[in-house]
Amino acid sequence: MSNRKFLGIGQLGRRLTLAFISVALAAIAVLGLISAKTTATAITKLTTHQEQSLALALSVAAGATHSDGGWASDDLVPVFKLVARDHAGAQVRDAAGRVVKSSPSFGALPRAGQLTEPIRADGRRVGSVIVRFGDDGLGGVPRAFEAQRWRARFIAASIAALIALLVSLVMARTITRPLELMLEAVRARGAGSRSVRIRRVRGVGVIRELLESFNQASNAIDRQDRLRRNLVADVAHELRTPVAVLQATNEAMLDGVTDPSPENLQSLNEEVLRLARMVEDLQRLSAAEAAALQMTLAPHDLAGVVAGAVCPFRGSFAAAGVSLTERLREVHVLCDPARIREVVSNLLSNALKFTPPGGSVVLDTGPDETGRARLRVSDTGIGIKAEELPHVTERFFRGMRSPEIAAGSGIGLTIVTELVDAHRGQFEMASEPGQGTQMTVTLPALDPAEARRLALLRPAAHSPSR
């Protein structure tokens, strides 16, 4: 599509400019029509009133100069001077309708709109006066006024169009320039320039938000791409060791260098299990990202669900030399027990990985200060750096020290976030490097009576609305 620029604006800018000018001219036209309708009527009424007043004044003046013998020729001179001043013509007739005298211009003036007034003297009618109006006098006032108005309208429309043009050029550039920058950035990203950003974010209202959202979306996409690349590198690194061990041990047994002893077979089995765990982690993440996790929500005591999830970890904590304290208070929630156990497993696994021997982990449940259900895991581990804390729940994110301390794909807390969100809950973390980490899950709590009522409705399933 051609987007040649004129006066620094493209096709959209030109259309906006024409729209501004059209609106301005339309406003002038509507205002002119309304003004013409109302003002013309008022001017016509005023002119008619002035003409009637003049005719009445002439009849009074003619009546004042009347005598018993009628009018002398010089008696009507003041009358005709009065009418000549307003560029009109007059004719005086006696009671019988005979013309007494006419002004010089009377015969040349149009008959249309002429006025006739009776002349009275001593209480009786002695004649009449006929007044005609020309274009130079009162009769031409409406036409002259209308002509002046049309000139004023033309001048006003020209000034309005010029102002609208100047304003619209500025506004069009203000509106279209940010959009053109964004279009260029989108095209550049489409062509493969992933580092492109809109450096000077300008605009007002939603346009500025749109540009900022583009930059934020670009940063998020790049961050996800970087994390995925890191994941691929981490997975490749993790796969290299078990694959190398499997290959070397298998080739050694094939070449007869080593025997397929129980110890060698056990080593191969451990490497296979390690590979299986990696595949399982990736499958779980894929399920969470694709919202493929189907949950059946039912009322449960959160403490009872958590207690069932803790059992498999007691031995691991004891073997690692990390104490595990359970403070489980009853609180009822609407949840999927299997998914809540998965949340607990991920939180406890994370705490165990990053808590050195001699440390402690506290697991507690119960209502919080706001009446919601709380599940909290607190440890005395290595903690998380402040700059890493906002990112630990992102997909594939692993802290700088994570690979040194514990292997994994870095998706455990991502899955926790997905599952908690599916339960309409919140997941929060607080940490201090060298002091430990506190991970808190809050869920909507159920009143015990409501929990018993819902329990009677089983096995009906309650599906979450995402």
C-alpha positions as CSV (number, residue, x, y, z in Angstrom):
1,M,0.0,0.0,0.0
2,S,1.3,3.4,-1.0
3,N,2.0,5.7,1.9
4,R,3.5,8.8,0.3
5,K,3.8,11.7,2.7
6,F,2.4,15.1,2.1
7,L,3.4,17.9,4.5
8,G,5.0,15.2,6.7
9,I,1.9,13.0,7.1
10,G,0.9,9.8,5.4
11,Q,-2.4,8.4,4.1
12,L,-4.0,8.1,7.6
13,G,-2.9,11.6,8.4
14,R,-4.4,13.0,5.2
15,R,-7.7,11.4,6.0
16,L,-7.7,12.8,9.5
17,T,-6.9,16.2,8.1
18,L,-9.8,16.1,5.7
19,A,-12.0,14.9,8.5
20,F,-11.0,17.8,10.7
21,I,-11.6,20.3,7.9
22,S,-14.9,18.7,6.9
23,V,-16.1,18.9,10.5
24,A,-15.1,22.5,10.8
25,L,-16.9,23.5,7.5
26,A,-19.9,21.4,8.4
27,A,-20.1,23.2,11.8
28,I,-19.9,26.6,10.0
29,A,-22.6,25.6,7.5
30,V,-25.0,24.4,10.3
31,L,-24.4,27.5,12.3
32,G,-25.0,29.6,9.2
33,L,-28.2,27.9,8.4
34,I,-29.5,28.3,11.9
35,S,-28.4,31.9,12.0
36,A,-30.0,32.6,8.6
37,K,-33.3,31.2,9.7
38,T,-33.5,33.1,12.9
39,T,-31.9,36.4,11.9
40,A,-33.7,36.8,8.5
41,T,-37.0,36.6,10.2
42,A,-36.0,39.2,12.8
43,I,-34.6,41.6,10.2
44,T,-37.8,41.3,8.1
45,K,-40.0,42.0,11.0
46,L,-37.8,45.0,12.0
47,T,-37.8,46.4,8.4
48,T,-41.6,46.0,8.1
49,H,-42.1,47.8,11.4
50,Q,-39.9,50.6,10.2
51,E,-41.8,50.9,6.9
52,Q,-45.1,51.0,8.7
53,S,-43.8,53.6,11.1
54,L,-42.6,55.8,8.1
55,A,-46.0,55.5,6.4
56,L,-47.7,56.4,9.6
57,A,-45.4,59.4,10.1
58,L,-46.1,60.6,6.5
59,S,-49.9,60.3,7.1
60,V,-49.6,62.3,10.3
61,A,-47.5,65.0,8.6
62,A,-49.8,65.2,5.6
63,G,-52.8,65.5,7.9
64,A,-51.1,68.4,9.8
65,T,-50.7,70.4,6.6
66,H,-54.2,69.9,5.4
67,S,-56.6,72.9,5.4
68,D,-60.2,73.3,4.5
69,G,-59.3,73.9,0.9
70,G,-57.1,70.9,0.7
71,W,-53.3,71.0,0.2
72,A,-51.4,73.7,-1.4
73,S,-48.4,72.6,-3.5
74,D,-45.8,73.8,-1.0
75,D,-47.6,72.2,1.9
76,L,-46.4,68.7,1.1
77,V,-42.8,69.6,0.5
78,P,-41.8,68.6,4.1
79,V,-43.6,65.3,3.6
80,F,-41.7,64.4,0.5
81,K,-38.4,65.5,2.1
82,L,-39.1,63.0,4.9
83,V,-39.7,60.2,2.5
84,A,-36.8,61.0,0.3
85,R,-34.4,60.7,3.2
86,D,-35.2,57.0,3.4
87,H,-34.9,56.5,-0.4
88,A,-38.6,55.9,-0.7
89,G,-41.4,57.5,-2.7
90,A,-44.8,58.7,-1.7
91,Q,-48.1,59.8,-3.3
92,V,-50.8,61.8,-1.6
93,R,-54.4,61.4,-2.7
94,D,-57.5,63.2,-1.6
95,A,-60.7,61.6,-0.2
96,A,-62.0,61.0,-3.7
97,G,-58.8,59.1,-4.6
98,R,-57.5,61.8,-6.9
99,V,-53.7,62.3,-6.9
100,V,-52.7,65.5,-5.1
101,K,-49.0,65.2,-5.5
102,S,-46.3,62.5,-5.9
103,S,-42.6,62.4,-5.1
104,P,-40.3,62.4,-8.2
105,S,-39.2,58.8,-7.7
106,F,-42.6,57.3,-6.8
107,G,-43.4,56.0,-10.3
108,A,-40.1,54.3,-10.7
109,L,-40.3,52.3,-7.5
110,P,-41.8,48.8,-7.4
111,R,-45.4,48.3,-6.4
112,A,-44.7,45.2,-4.4
113,G,-44.7,45.9,-0.7
114,Q,-46.2,49.4,-1.0
115,L,-48.1,50.6,2.1
116,T,-51.2,52.8,2.3
117,E,-52.2,54.8,5.3
118,P,-55.3,57.1,5.7
119,I,-54.8,60.8,6.3
120,R,-57.0,62.3,9.0
121,A,-57.6,65.9,9.9
122,D,-60.0,67.2,12.6
123,G,-61.1,63.6,13.2
124,R,-62.2,62.9,9.6
125,R,-60.5,61.2,6.7
126,V,-59.3,63.7,4.2
127,G,-57.2,61.4,2.0
128,S,-54.5,58.7,1.9
129,V,-50.8,58.4,1.4
130,I,-49.1,55.6,-0.5
131,V,-45.5,54.7,0.2
132,R,-43.2,52.7,-2.0
133,F,-39.7,51.5,-1.0
134,G,-36.6,51.2,-3.2
135,D,-33.6,48.9,-2.9
136,D,-31.5,51.8,-1.5
137,G,-33.7,52.4,1.5
138,L,-35.6,50.3,4.0
139,G,-36.7,47.9,1.3
140,G,-33.1,47.0,0.5
141,V,-32.0,46.4,4.1
142,P,-32.8,42.7,4.2
143,R,-31.1,42.0,0.9
144,A,-28.0,44.1,1.9
145,F,-27.9,42.4,5.2
146,E,-28.1,39.0,3.6
147,A,-25.3,39.9,1.2
148,Q,-23.1,41.0,4.0
149,R,-23.9,37.8,5.9
150,W,-22.9,35.7,2.9
151,R,-19.6,37.5,2.7
152,A,-19.1,37.0,6.4
153,R,-19.9,33.4,6.1
154,F,-17.4,32.9,3.3
155,I,-14.7,34.7,5.3
156,A,-15.5,32.7,8.4
157,A,-15.5,29.4,6.5
158,S,-12.1,30.3,4.9
159,I,-10.6,31.2,8.3
160,A,-12.2,28.1,9.9
161,A,-10.8,25.9,7.1
162,L,-7.3,27.4,7.5
163,I,-7.4,27.0,11.3
164,A,-8.7,23.4,10.9
165,L,-6.0,22.7,8.4
166,L,-3.2,23.9,10.7
167,V,-4.7,22.2,13.8
168,S,-5.4,19.0,11.9
169,L,-1.9,18.8,10.5
170,V,-0.5,19.1,14.1
171,M,-3.1,16.6,15.5
172,A,-2.7,14.2,12.5
173,R,1.1,14.1,13.1
174,T,0.6,13.7,16.8
175,I,-1.8,10.7,16.2
176,T,-0.2,9.1,13.2
177,R,3.5,9.5,13.9
178,P,3.5,7.1,16.9
179,L,1.4,4.6,14.9
180,E,3.9,4.9,12.0
181,L,6.8,4.2,14.4
182,M,5.0,1.2,15.7
183,L,4.3,-0.1,12.2
184,E,7.9,0.3,11.3
185,A,8.9,-1.6,14.5
186,V,6.4,-4.4,13.8
187,R,7.7,-4.7,10.2
188,A,11.3,-4.8,11.5
189,R,10.4,-7.5,14.0
190,G,8.6,-9.4,11.3
191,A,11.8,-9.2,9.2
192,G,13.8,-10.7,12.1
193,S,15.1,-7.6,14.0
194,R,14.2,-8.8,17.4
195,S,16.1,-5.9,19.1
196,V,13.8,-3.2,17.7
197,R,12.1,-1.1,20.2
198,I,10.2,2.2,20.1
199,R,12.7,4.4,21.7
200,R,10.8,7.7,22.0
201,V,7.3,6.7,23.3
202,R,5.1,9.6,22.5
203,G,1.4,10.1,22.1
204,V,-1.6,10.6,24.3
205,G,-4.0,8.2,26.0
206,V,-4.5,4.8,24.4
207,I,-1.8,5.5,21.7
208,R,0.9,5.9,24.3
209,E,-0.3,2.8,26.1
210,L,-0.3,0.9,22.8
211,L,3.4,1.8,22.2
212,E,4.4,1.0,25.7
213,S,2.5,-2.3,25.4
214,F,4.4,-3.1,22.2
215,N,7.7,-2.6,24.0
216,Q,6.5,-4.6,27.0
217,A,5.3,-7.4,24.7
218,S,8.5,-7.4,22.8
219,N,10.5,-7.6,26.0
220,A,8.3,-10.4,27.3
221,I,8.7,-12.4,24.0
222,D,12.4,-11.9,24.0
223,R,12.6,-12.9,27.6
224,Q,10.6,-16.1,26.9
225,D,12.8,-16.8,23.9
226,R,15.9,-16.4,26.0
227,L,14.5,-18.6,28.7
228,R,13.6,-21.3,26.2
229,R,17.0,-21.1,24.7
230,N,18.5,-21.4,28.2
231,L,16.2,-24.3,28.9
232,V,17.3,-26.1,25.7
233,A,20.9,-25.5,26.8
234,D,20.2,-26.7,30.3
235,V,18.3,-29.8,29.1
236,A,21.1,-30.6,26.6
237,H,23.6,-30.2,29.4
238,E,21.6,-32.4,31.7
239,L,21.0,-35.0,29.0
240,R,24.6,-35.1,28.0
241,T,25.8,-36.8,31.2
242,P,23.2,-39.6,31.4
243,V,23.4,-40.3,27.7
244,A,27.2,-40.3,27.9
245,V,27.1,-42.7,30.8
246,L,24.5,-45.0,29.1
247,Q,26.5,-45.0,25.9
248,A,29.9,-45.6,27.5
249,T,28.6,-48.4,29.8
250,N,26.7,-50.0,27.1
251,E,29.6,-50.0,24.6
252,A,31.9,-51.3,27.4
253,M,29.6,-54.2,28.0
254,L,29.2,-54.9,24.2
255,D,33.0,-54.8,23.8
256,G,33.4,-57.2,26.7
257,V,35.4,-54.6,28.7
258,T,32.9,-54.8,31.6
259,D,30.4,-57.5,32.6
260,P,26.6,-56.8,32.8
261,S,26.9,-57.0,36.6
262,P,24.0,-55.8,38.9
263,E,26.1,-52.7,39.8
264,N,26.5,-51.7,36.1
265,L,22.8,-52.4,35.3
266,Q,21.8,-50.4,38.4
267,S,23.9,-47.5,37.2
268,L,22.2,-47.7,33.8
269,N,18.8,-47.8,35.4
270,E,19.5,-44.7,37.5
271,E,20.5,-42.8,34.4
272,V,17.3,-43.9,32.6
273,L,15.2,-42.8,35.6
274,R,17.0,-39.4,35.4
275,L,16.1,-39.0,31.8
276,A,12.5,-40.0,32.6
277,R,12.2,-37.3,35.3
278,M,13.4,-34.7,32.7
279,V,10.8,-35.8,30.2
280,E,8.1,-35.8,33.0
281,D,9.0,-32.3,33.9
282,L,8.6,-31.1,30.4
283,Q,5.3,-32.9,30.0
284,R,4.0,-31.3,33.1
285,L,5.0,-27.8,32.0
286,S,3.4,-28.4,28.6
287,A,0.2,-29.5,30.3
288,A,0.2,-26.4,32.4
289,E,0.9,-24.0,29.5
290,A,-1.8,-25.6,27.4
291,A,-4.3,-25.3,30.2
292,A,-4.8,-29.1,29.8
293,L,-5.0,-29.6,33.6
294,Q,-8.6,-30.7,34.2
295,M,-9.5,-30.2,37.9
296,T,-12.4,-31.5,39.9
297,L,-13.1,-29.1,42.7
298,A,-14.7,-30.3,45.9
299,P,-14.8,-29.1,49.6
300,H,-11.8,-30.4,51.6
301,D,-9.9,-29.6,54.7
302,L,-6.7,-28.0,53.4
303,A,-4.8,-29.4,56.4
304,G,-5.8,-32.9,55.6
305,V,-4.8,-32.6,52.0
306,V,-1.4,-31.1,52.9
307,A,-0.8,-33.8,55.5
308,G,-1.2,-36.5,52.8
309,A,1.3,-34.7,50.6
310,V,4.0,-34.4,53.3
311,C,4.3,-38.1,54.1
312,P,6.6,-39.0,51.1
313,F,9.0,-36.1,52.1
314,R,9.7,-36.9,55.7
315,G,12.4,-39.5,54.9
316,S,14.0,-37.1,52.3
317,F,14.2,-34.3,54.9
318,A,15.6,-36.6,57.5
319,A,18.3,-37.9,55.1
320,A,19.2,-34.4,54.1
321,G,19.6,-33.3,57.7
322,V,16.9,-30.6,57.4
323,S,14.2,-30.4,60.0
324,L,10.5,-30.3,58.9
325,T,8.0,-28.7,61.2
326,E,4.2,-29.1,60.5
327,R,1.7,-26.7,61.8
328,L,-1.5,-27.7,60.2
329,R,-4.7,-26.0,61.3
330,E,-8.1,-26.9,59.9
331,V,-9.4,-24.6,57.1
332,H,-11.9,-25.7,54.4
333,V,-11.4,-24.8,50.7
334,L,-12.9,-25.8,47.4
335,C,-10.0,-27.6,45.7
336,D,-8.7,-30.5,43.7
337,P,-6.7,-32.6,46.2
338,A,-4.4,-34.1,43.7
339,R,-3.4,-30.7,42.4
340,I,-3.0,-29.2,45.8
341,R,-0.7,-32.1,46.7
342,E,1.3,-31.3,43.6
343,V,1.6,-27.7,44.8
344,V,2.8,-28.9,48.2
345,S,5.3,-31.3,46.6
346,N,6.8,-28.6,44.4
347,L,7.1,-26.1,47.3
348,L,8.6,-28.7,49.6
349,S,11.0,-30.0,46.9
350,N,12.1,-26.4,46.2
351,A,12.7,-25.7,49.9
352,L,14.6,-29.0,50.4
353,K,16.9,-28.3,47.4
354,F,18.0,-24.9,48.6
355,T,18.2,-25.5,52.4
356,P,21.6,-26.8,53.5
357,P,22.0,-29.5,56.2
358,G,21.1,-28.2,59.7
359,G,18.5,-25.9,58.3
360,S,14.8,-26.0,58.9
361,V,11.5,-25.9,56.9
362,V,8.2,-24.9,58.4
363,L,4.9,-25.9,56.8
364,D,1.7,-24.4,58.1
365,T,-1.9,-24.1,57.1
366,G,-4.9,-22.3,58.5
367,P,-7.0,-19.1,58.0
368,D,-5.1,-15.9,57.6
369,E,-5.9,-12.4,58.9
370,T,-8.4,-11.8,56.1
371,G,-10.3,-15.0,56.6
372,R,-8.8,-16.7,53.5
373,A,-7.1,-20.1,53.6
374,R,-3.3,-20.0,53.8
375,L,-0.6,-22.5,52.9
376,R,2.9,-21.4,53.7
377,V,6.3,-23.0,53.4
378,S,9.2,-21.2,55.1
379,D,12.8,-22.3,55.0
380,T,16.2,-21.1,56.2
381,G,17.9,-21.8,52.9
382,I,20.2,-19.7,50.7
383,G,17.4,-17.2,49.7
384,I,16.8,-15.4,46.5
385,K,18.4,-12.3,45.2
386,A,16.1,-9.2,45.0
387,E,16.7,-8.9,41.2
388,E,15.8,-12.5,40.7
389,L,12.7,-12.7,42.9
390,P,10.2,-11.2,40.4
391,H,11.3,-13.8,37.8
392,V,11.4,-17.1,39.8
393,T,7.8,-18.0,38.8
394,E,8.5,-17.4,35.1
395,R,8.7,-20.4,32.8
396,F,12.2,-22.0,32.5
397,F,13.8,-19.4,34.9
398,R,16.6,-20.6,37.1
399,G,18.6,-18.5,39.4
400,M,22.3,-17.9,39.0
401,R,23.2,-20.4,41.8
402,S,20.5,-22.9,41.0
403,P,22.6,-25.2,38.7
404,E,25.4,-25.2,41.3
405,I,23.1,-26.4,44.1
406,A,20.4,-28.5,42.6
407,A,19.6,-29.9,39.2
408,G,16.2,-29.3,37.6
409,S,14.5,-27.5,34.7
410,G,13.2,-24.6,36.8
411,I,9.5,-25.2,36.1
412,G,8.3,-26.2,39.6
413,L,7.2,-22.7,40.7
414,T,5.8,-22.1,37.3
415,I,3.5,-25.1,37.7
416,V,2.6,-23.9,41.3
417,T,1.6,-20.5,39.9
418,E,-0.6,-22.2,37.2
419,L,-2.3,-24.5,39.7
420,V,-2.9,-21.8,42.3
421,D,-4.4,-19.5,39.6
422,A,-6.7,-22.3,38.5
423,H,-7.9,-22.5,42.1
424,R,-8.6,-18.7,42.0
425,G,-5.8,-18.2,44.6
426,Q,-2.7,-16.1,44.9
427,F,1.0,-17.1,45.2
428,E,3.5,-14.8,46.8
429,M,7.1,-15.1,47.7
430,A,9.4,-13.2,50.1
431,S,13.1,-13.9,50.4
432,E,16.3,-12.6,51.8
433,P,19.7,-13.9,50.5
434,G,21.3,-16.0,53.2
435,Q,18.2,-15.8,55.5
436,G,15.7,-18.1,53.7
437,T,12.5,-17.9,51.6
438,Q,8.8,-17.8,52.5
439,M,6.3,-19.1,49.9
440,T,2.6,-18.4,50.6
441,V,-0.5,-19.7,48.8
442,T,-3.8,-18.1,49.7
443,L,-7.1,-19.7,48.5
444,P,-10.8,-18.7,49.0
445,A,-11.9,-20.3,52.3
446,L,-15.2,-22.1,52.8
447,D,-17.4,-21.7,55.9
448,P,-17.6,-25.1,57.6
449,A,-21.4,-25.2,57.2
450,E,-21.0,-24.4,53.5
451,A,-18.3,-27.1,53.2
452,R,-20.7,-29.7,54.7
453,R,-23.5,-28.6,52.4
454,L,-21.3,-29.0,49.3
455,A,-20.0,-32.3,50.6
456,L,-23.5,-33.6,50.4
457,L,-23.7,-32.8,46.7
458,R,-20.9,-35.2,45.8
459,P,-19.9,-36.6,43.4
460,A,-20.9,-33.5,41.4
461,A,-17.9,-31.8,40.0
462,H,-17.1,-28.1,40.2
463,S,-15.0,-26.9,37.4
464,P,-13.0,-23.7,37.7
465,S,-13.5,-20.8,35.4
466,R,-10.2,-19.6,34.1
